[in-house]
Amino acid sequence: MLGFLLLFLLSASLQSAPPSDGLIEKAFTLDNFAKETIELTIEQPGSIEATAEWSPKKAELALILFGPGQMNYYRRSDGKSPLELSFIVTEQDIAQGASWRLKLVNQSGETVEGKLRVSYPAVEAVGEVLQ
């Protein structure tokens, strides 16, 4: 009986565990007019945070977030390294769909190399331990 109770409590705590954030880190090399695209599946509200760093730092790039239910982008950030973009995904956004895209676009006239880091709301599987 005690074992059953412990199993029940453990199962309930796993089901009520807060969702974890997804994280993508990707190195990139972009020639002029090239882009790096990251596909995201977002099924719950939360924050999308993206940071790109590259060299040469004087080159200006654009981070552009596209989401479901809209022809134009949701958010855009242009500038020199480091470049940040932040967007809060709402229940209304989720109702439109789960497919999101983040594009890093180079129109600086030169080749750049760097790293892109994206965190986003991700659903944790019940009973699965994420490390």
C-alpha positions as CSV (number, residue, x, y, z in Angstrom):
1,M,0.0,0.0,0.0
2,L,2.8,2.4,0.9
3,G,4.5,1.6,-2.4
4,F,1.3,2.4,-4.3
5,L,1.0,5.7,-2.5
6,L,4.6,6.7,-3.2
7,L,4.1,5.8,-6.9
8,F,0.9,7.9,-7.0
9,L,2.6,10.9,-5.4
10,L,5.7,10.6,-7.7
11,S,3.5,10.4,-10.7
12,A,1.5,13.5,-9.7
13,S,4.6,15.5,-9.1
14,L,6.0,14.6,-12.5
15,Q,2.7,15.6,-14.2
16,S,2.6,19.0,-12.4
17,A,6.3,19.8,-13.0
18,P,6.8,23.1,-14.7
19,P,7.6,23.0,-18.4
20,S,11.2,23.5,-19.4
21,D,12.7,25.8,-21.9
22,G,14.0,24.5,-25.2
23,L,17.5,25.7,-26.1
24,I,19.3,25.8,-29.4
25,E,22.8,26.9,-29.9
26,K,24.2,27.0,-33.4
27,A,27.4,28.2,-35.0
28,F,27.1,29.9,-38.3
29,T,29.0,31.3,-41.3
30,L,26.9,33.6,-43.5
31,D,28.0,35.1,-46.8
32,N,26.4,38.4,-47.9
33,F,22.7,37.9,-48.6
34,A,22.7,34.5,-46.9
35,K,20.4,33.5,-44.0
36,E,20.3,30.9,-41.2
37,T,16.8,29.6,-40.4
38,I,15.8,27.8,-37.2
39,E,12.4,26.0,-37.0
40,L,10.7,26.0,-33.7
41,T,7.6,24.1,-32.5
42,I,5.9,26.0,-29.7
43,E,2.8,24.6,-28.1
44,Q,2.6,26.7,-24.9
45,P,2.9,30.4,-23.9
46,G,6.3,31.7,-22.8
47,S,9.2,33.7,-23.9
48,I,11.3,33.4,-27.1
49,E,14.8,34.9,-26.5
50,A,17.4,35.0,-29.3
51,T,20.9,36.3,-29.2
52,A,23.4,36.4,-32.1
53,E,27.1,37.3,-31.8
54,W,29.4,37.4,-34.8
55,S,32.6,38.9,-36.2
56,P,33.4,41.3,-37.7
57,K,31.3,43.1,-35.1
58,K,30.8,46.1,-37.4
59,A,28.6,44.1,-39.8
60,E,24.9,44.6,-39.4
61,L,22.5,41.7,-39.5
62,A,18.8,41.1,-38.8
63,L,17.0,38.6,-36.5
64,I,13.5,38.1,-37.8
65,L,10.8,36.0,-36.0
66,F,7.9,34.5,-38.0
67,G,5.0,32.7,-36.5
68,P,1.6,31.1,-37.3
69,G,-1.4,33.0,-38.5
70,Q,0.4,36.1,-39.8
71,M,1.9,37.0,-43.2
72,N,4.4,39.5,-41.8
73,Y,7.0,38.9,-39.1
74,Y,6.1,39.0,-35.4
75,R,9.3,40.8,-34.3
76,R,12.5,42.1,-36.0
77,S,15.7,43.3,-34.7
78,D,18.5,44.9,-36.8
79,G,22.0,45.9,-35.8
80,K,25.6,45.1,-34.9
81,S,26.9,42.3,-32.8
82,P,25.6,41.3,-30.3
83,L,22.0,41.4,-31.5
84,E,19.0,40.4,-29.3
85,L,15.4,39.6,-30.0
86,S,12.6,38.9,-27.4
87,F,9.0,37.9,-27.9
88,I,6.3,36.7,-25.5
89,V,4.1,33.9,-27.0
90,T,0.5,34.2,-25.8
91,E,-2.4,31.8,-25.7
92,Q,-3.8,33.6,-28.7
93,D,-0.6,33.0,-30.6
94,I,-0.7,29.3,-29.7
95,A,-4.3,29.1,-31.0
96,Q,-3.0,30.1,-34.4
97,G,-0.6,27.1,-34.6
98,A,2.7,25.8,-33.4
99,S,5.2,26.4,-36.3
100,W,7.6,29.3,-35.7
101,R,10.8,30.3,-37.6
102,L,13.7,32.5,-36.6
103,K,15.9,33.8,-39.4
104,L,19.3,35.5,-39.1
105,V,19.9,37.5,-42.3
106,N,23.2,38.9,-43.5
107,Q,23.0,41.9,-45.8
108,S,26.2,43.6,-44.6
109,G,28.2,43.1,-47.7
110,E,30.7,40.8,-46.0
111,T,31.0,37.3,-44.7
112,V,30.3,36.9,-40.9
113,E,31.0,34.0,-38.5
114,G,29.3,33.6,-35.1
115,K,26.9,31.9,-32.8
116,L,23.2,32.0,-32.5
117,R,21.4,31.1,-29.2
118,V,17.6,30.6,-28.9
119,S,15.6,29.7,-25.9
120,Y,11.8,29.1,-26.2
121,P,9.0,27.4,-24.3
122,A,9.1,23.7,-24.8
123,V,6.8,21.0,-23.4
124,E,8.5,18.5,-21.1
125,A,7.4,14.9,-21.6
126,V,5.7,13.5,-18.5
127,G,8.1,11.2,-16.6
128,E,11.1,12.2,-18.7
129,V,14.1,13.7,-17.0
130,L,15.7,16.4,-19.1
131,Q,19.3,17.3,-18.5
